[in-house]
Amino acid sequence: MYGELVPLGGGDPIPLLKKKLLIGRRESCDIVLRFANVSAHHCELRIEGGYLYIRDLQSRNGVKVNGIRMPEGRIDPGDTLAVAKHTYRVEYSPADLGAVGPPPTENRAQEIMSTSLLARAGLQKAEARGADRSSSKRFDPTNNSAGQIKLPSDKL
């Protein structure tokens, strides 16, 4: 078991038995909520890097985490999750699920796209990383000082 959803209005806790769960009104869902205001395929819970994430599947009544409507986001242990008007406390242990270190940032896509793939891999040229331009062996047309061009007769 990866964790559980504890209903705040009373009732039996719902165990989270898989790493990816579909929540909705249909019998084909992993967690079936038989309420008229729950969509057929309402939302998806998934475990990624030891943390639980939710994604709303364009449901009519939405998903709220701690009272804030979220189309997609991370759910921390102890947070409240509202599927339509049905509220649950989320209980799980990130350490037991393989989380290491602090939780990842909220906007991972922006963090990933902020630097180039070459720079993150350490393959970007020194010039492009902002190295000192004076040590460059290229001709600088804006520099009028003598000695930019090395002649064959010059000593190395």
Secondary structure in CASP SS format (residue, H / E / C, confidence):
PFRMAT SS
TARGET T0000
AUTHOR 0000-0000-0000
METHOD secondary structure of the structure
MODEL  1
M C 1.00
Y C 1.00
G E 1.00
E E 1.00
L E 1.00
V E 1.00
P E 1.00
L C 1.00
G C 1.00
G C 1.00
G C 1.00
D C 1.00
P C 1.00
I E 1.00
P E 1.00
L E 1.00
L C 1.00
K C 1.00
K C 1.00
K E 1.00
L E 1.00
L E 1.00
I E 1.00
G E 1.00
R C 1.00
R C 1.00
E C 1.00
S C 1.00
C C 1.00
D C 1.00
I E 1.00
V E 1.00
L C 1.00
R C 1.00
F C 1.00
A C 1.00
N C 1.00
V C 1.00
S C 1.00
A C 1.00
H C 1.00
H C 1.00
C E 1.00
E E 1.00
L E 1.00
R E 1.00
I E 1.00
E E 1.00
G C 1.00
G C 1.00
Y E 1.00
L E 1.00
Y E 1.00
I E 1.00
R E 1.00
D E 1.00
L C 1.00
Q C 1.00
S C 1.00
R C 1.00
N C 1.00
G C 1.00
V E 1.00
K E 1.00
V E 1.00
N C 1.00
G C 1.00
I E 1.00
R E 1.00
M C 1.00
P C 1.00
E E 1.00
G E 1.00
R E 1.00
I E 1.00
D C 1.00
P C 1.00
G C 1.00
D C 1.00
T E 1.00
L E 1.00
A E 1.00
V E 1.00
A C 1.00
K C 1.00
H E 1.00
T E 1.00
Y E 1.00
R E 1.00
V E 1.00
E E 1.00
Y C 1.00
S C 1.00
P C 1.00
A C 1.00
D C 1.00
L C 1.00
G C 1.00
A C 1.00
V C 1.00
G C 1.00
P C 1.00
P C 1.00
P C 1.00
T C 1.00
E C 1.00
N C 1.00
R H 1.00
A H 1.00
Q H 1.00
E H 1.00
I H 1.00
M H 1.00
S C 1.00
T C 1.00
S C 1.00
L H 1.00
L H 1.00
A H 1.00
R H 1.00
A H 1.00
G C 1.00
L C 1.00
Q C 1.00
K C 1.00
A C 1.00
E C 1.00
A C 1.00
R C 1.00
G C 1.00
A C 1.00
D C 1.00
R H 1.00
S H 1.00
S H 1.00
S C 1.00
K C 1.00
R C 1.00
F C 1.00
D C 1.00
P C 1.00
T C 1.00
N C 1.00
N C 1.00
S C 1.00
A C 1.00
G C 1.00
Q C 1.00
I C 1.00
K C 1.00
L C 1.00
P C 1.00
S C 1.00
D C 1.00
K C 1.00
L C 1.00
END
